[in-house]
Amino acid sequence: MSKRFNSNGKLLLTAEYVILDGALGLALPTTYGQSMTVKEIKKPQIIWKSLDEKGTIWFEAVFELSELERFSEKSGFAPTSNNNREIADTLLKVFLEAKKLNSKFLGIQKGYEVETQLGFPRKWGLGSSSTLINNMAQWAKVDAYELLRKTFSGSGYDIASAKHNKPIVYQLLNTNPYVKEVTFTPPFTNQLYFVHLNNKQNSRDGIAQYQKMEFSKEDTVSQISEITSEIISCKSLSDFESLLTEHEKLIAGILKIPTVKSSLFPDYDGAIKSLGAWGGDFILATGNHKTPDYFKKKGYETVIPYSEMVL
């Protein structure tokens, strides 16, 4: 018997760092995601295989279920590199935390062949971790937000995006996630493009840097939440561009670093907004049919129209 689980990737259009402090954010689930197939086997092992978007194995390992509790001290496989060991240790933590949340998960009476399949390149930053956690939570029958808190941490908006097939607003209210599907179909979506900056960022590093900064969190949360609400109801491209620019200036002021547009694309006519951890992953650019050529000439080959990226 086999089961298949699917989760959507994510892009956070507003409130990237400030969402941790309670700001209202607009998150977009992506057409690109990750699937996980689980097949029961008789031998009490987890035979794990991770495939990239091209179907190539990028990680594999075998875990002995009878030794799962001792895996942190004793490896049940021979890692081919330090990186593989780090991935294996991360998976181990996910297994153990899921088991703590559901004691019936991963008994030793049977085993499993598990195969994950990414729908996007790992360097894109669309949520290889969050889609894994949401798929694992479905398999283990545990709360995905709780599993995220005990493993990778973060605000949880990426888990919400993994679960929903429409744009959502997301907010932490007393540390509890508030999620609501919204209609976000402005008339200018054909003028929006996502551009990958070819520089994978570690969101945890970005969050750590943000949390060191001193600023009025209450005022910033209020300002960002207001921008999010205005963006959702925005019908004019020029108003939308003004809101993106205002958002960028706010975050740049907090982080004390220049905006992506001023540092990389000062001659670009449209608006540009960072998404996720600043300095890497995707940006959103407003433009027209010439937009892809502009970025490709500057060496940024991955330019995806809004309609192809967002569910």
N, C-alpha and C positions, 0 to 999 in steps of 0.2 A: 504494500500500500504506500502511495506517495501523496504528498501534499505540496501545493505551490502557493507561495505568498508573494505579494507585490507591494512596492512602496514608491511613491513619487519623489523625485528630487525637489529642490527648493531654491528660490531666490527671494531675498528679503529686500523689498523695494524701499521701505522707509524704516527708520528707527534702529539701524543696525546694532550699535553698542548700547544705546539708551533703552532698548527694549528690556535689558536686564534690570533696569531701575523702575520699570512700570510704564514706560511709554507705549502708546498704541502703535503697532507696526502693521504694514500691509505686506503680506507674504504671498508669493505666487508659486503654486505647484507646477512643476515642469513636465513636459512630455517625456523627458528622459528620467529613468528611475533605476531601480534594482529589483530583481526577482530572486527568490530562494526556493529551491525544490528540496524537499526532505523525503527520503525513502527509507522505510524500516528494513533492517537487516537482522540476522540472528546473532551475529557476533557483537558483544557489548563494547562497541567502539563508535566514535564519531569520525568518519572518514570525510574530511572537509576538503572542498575544492572551490577556489574562487577564480572566476573567469572575468576578463576585461570585456570591453565593448566589441572587441573583434573575435571573442571566443577563445582567446589565448589564456592559459592558466598562469596567473601571476602569484598565486599562493596556494599551497596544499599542505596538509598535515593530518596525522592520525592521533586521536586522543583515546586513551583507554579509560572507559567509564569507571571501572573499578578503582582506578588511581586518580580520579578527577580531583579529589580533595587534596592530594599531595602534589599536584602538577606544578604548583609554584616552586617547589623544591626539587622535583625530579621530572625531567623532560621525558616524555614517552615517545619522542621522535628525534630524528637527527636534522636540525635546521641547516639549510644550505648557506645561510648568511645571518649576520646579526639582525638585519632588517626582518627576516622571517621569524626570528625568535621574538622580536618585539611584537609583531603581528599576532603570533601564537599566544603570547602572554596576554595581549588585549582580548583575544577571543576567549581565553581561559577565564578572565575576569567576568566577561559577559555571561558565560555559562554558569559560573558560580553564583553571580548575583541573581540571575534568573531562577536558579534553583532555590535560593534563599526566599525568593518571592513566591515560588510554587514548589513545595517539597516533592511533589509528584513528578516534576520534570526531570528527565534524564536518569531514570532508574537503570539498574544494571541487568534487567531481564532481557533487554534487546538493545540493538544499536541502530545507527543511522548513517546513511550516505547523504551528505549535504552539499549542494552545489549552488553557489551564488553567481548571478550573471549581471554585470553592470551594463547599463544602456548608454553610458557616457564615459569619456576618458577620466581616469582617476584625478588627473591634475585640474580638472574643471572646477572642483569645489562645489558641486551641486548636491552633495550630501551622501557620500559613500558610507559615512558612519551612521548618520540618522536613518537612512534607508535600511541599513543592517539592523540597527536597534529595533526599528518598527517591525521588521520581518521576524526578528528573533522573539519579540514580545508576542506576536501573533502565534508563533509556534509554541512558545512556552505558556501561553494563556496568562500573561501578566500585564500589568499596566506599563505602557511604553514610556510614559513620562517618568515614572518611578525608576524604570530600568536605566533610562538616560541619566537621571540624577546620580545613580549609584556607579555609573561607568564613565561617561564622557563629560557630564555636567552640561551647562548651557541653559538658555532660556526655555527651550522646548518648542520654539516656533517651527523648527525643522521637522519635528515629530508631527506637529499639526498638519504641516504641508504634505507629509508622507501619507497622511490619512485622508485628506480632502482632495476632491477633483475640481475644485473651484478656488479662485482667490479668497483669501481669508484675512480678517483682522485678528491680531493676536495681542494679548496683553496679560502681564502677570499682575494679578490682584491678590495681595497678601501671599505672594509666592505661588498662588494657584493659577493655572492657565485658563484664560477666557478666550474662547475661539468662536468666531462667527463667520460663516460664508457670506461673501459680498459680491455684488455685481460690479465688475470693473471692466467695462468695455468702452473706453473713450473713443470718439470718432477718429482719433489720430493714431490708433495702434499700428497702422501701416507705415507710420513714420518713426517707429521705435525699434531700436536694434540693440542686441546684447553682444558685447565685444570682450573676448577673453584676453587678459593682459600677459599671458604666458608666464605667470609668476605665482605658483601655488602658495597661498598664505596659510599659516596655522592660526585658526581663529582663536585658539586658547591664548596664544601669544598676544594677539591684538586686544583681547579682552583684558588681559593682565595689564597691558600698557594703559588702556582706558581707565581702569580702576585706580591707577596711581594718580590720575589727574585731579586737580582741585577746581571745582566749579559748582554753581548752584544747580543741584540735581533737580530740585522741584521746578524751577523755571524752565530748565531744558526739557524735562519730561512733558511739561505743559505745551511748550512750543512745538516739539516734535509731534506730539499727539494731534495738535491742531493742523499741522502740515499734512499729516496722514489723512485726516478727515477731509481736508480740502482737495487732496489729490484724488481721493476716491470719487468725489462728485464733480471733478474737473471736466469741462467740455471743450476748453480752448487750449490749443497747443502752446500758445504764448504764456498763458497762465500756468500751465503745467511746467514749462521750462523755468519760469520764475520760482515756482515752489521747489523744484529740484535744486536750483542754484542756492536758494535760501537754506535748504537742508544741508547742502555741502559746506556752506560757510559756517554753519553752526557746529558741525562735527569737526571741521578743520580747526576752528577756534578752540575747541575742547582738547583735541589731540596735539595742537600746536605743530601741525604739519600742513604743507600746502595741499590744495585740492588736486585731484588727478588731472583736471583740465589745465590748470595753471602750470603744472610741472611737466606734463607729457604732451598735451594737445592745445597749446595756447592759441593756435591759429584756426581752431575748429569753430565753425559758425554756429552749430547747435549747442544744446545743453548736454552736459555729461555728469553722471552721478555714479559714485562708487557703490558697490553692492557687497555686503559681507565685510570681511577684514580688509581694511584699506591697503592698497598697494599691490593687490593681486586678485586672482579670480576674475569675475566679470564686472564690467561697467555697463550702464545703460546710456545710450546715446540717442538723442532726437536728431532726425535728419530726413533724408530723401533717398532716391534710388542711387545717388552718387556716394552715399555714406560708406557702403562696403569697400569701394575702391579707395577712399581716403585712408581707411585704417589698414587695408592690405598693403598699400604703398609704404606705410610706416612699419610694416613687418608683423602686423597682427592679423593672422590668417583666419581666425575663427570669428566670424561675424554672422550672427543668427537673427533673423527677423523675429519680432515678437510673436507672430502667429505660429511660428515653428517651435518656439521655446516653451510657451505657456499653455497649459491645459485649458 
